[in-house]
Amino acid sequence: MLVFVEPLVMGILNVTPDSFSDGGKFFDYDKAIARGLEMIEQGADIVDVGGESSRPGAARVPEEEELRRVLPVVRELSPLVRVSIDTVKPAVAEAAIEAGATLLNDISASLEKVAAANGVGWVAVHMQGEPATMQRNPHYEDVVRDVRTFLEERAEAGERAGVREIWVDPGIGFGKTVAHNLNLLAHLDALVDTGFPVLVGTSRKSFLGAVLADSSGNPAPIPERFEASLATAVWAMATGASMVRVHDVKATVQAAILCKSMAGAQV
């Protein structure tokens, strides 16, 4: 059964030289700000600023460098739109909050105390392993059950810590095979049923390339994953996700408007 909610659209702003899709494209401050303003104009509800790539195999970035990358961008954009900070480092999270961020997008699912102490929202993301190693033979007994159990435990820890706004994210692509990712998307209702708002990010990810592989088994390149990215975002919204995280903001906002219209039409 499709359940249309009123989904939010989070635009991705990677201030990095090595992110899997747009690494280096917005590494320059002026280009990053221009892209942020463009996403605001296109209707993004939140702009997610990240200074450390979390692509499979990515190396860690020193704290000082991550701060240098993200803080000027957060300061510039936060008066204009809600800004989230995509980080696993407490010091970066705290500095970004001081600069104006009001949501922690946390792939480590460990920053609930930082969020609580600063009165901001927190996204607990499921990840098996860490970016450098997460795609080396990921394994689950039951991926839907295991991910749900983990996220419920982390969300409840957030509640105990005093976080007032808690999101859960199944972590598509974070220590999952293609089959794991598809299974999680097919059973998003299991996460929606937890009662915590669900955030889903599938945009341009490698499992889409694998699903769209050509007859020789060559994955679809990143520029050819737009339609699949949009389709999975619509699927997520239609199955109860409250927010989607995307690169292609304009098209996804238009899809979200349609989903909102259908939500309003339900009796």
Secondary structure by P-SEA (a helix, b strand, c coil): cccccbbbbbbbbbccccccccccccccaaaaaaaaaaaaaacccbbbbbccccccbbbbbcaaaaaaccaaaaaacccccbbbbbcccaaaaaaaaaacccccccccccaaaaaaaabbbbbbbbbcccccccccccccccaaaaaaaaaaaaaaaaaaacccbbbbbccccccccaaaaaaaaaccccccccccbbbbbbcccaaaaaaaccccccccccccaaaaaaaaaaaaaaacccbbbbcccaaaaaaaaaaaaaaaacc
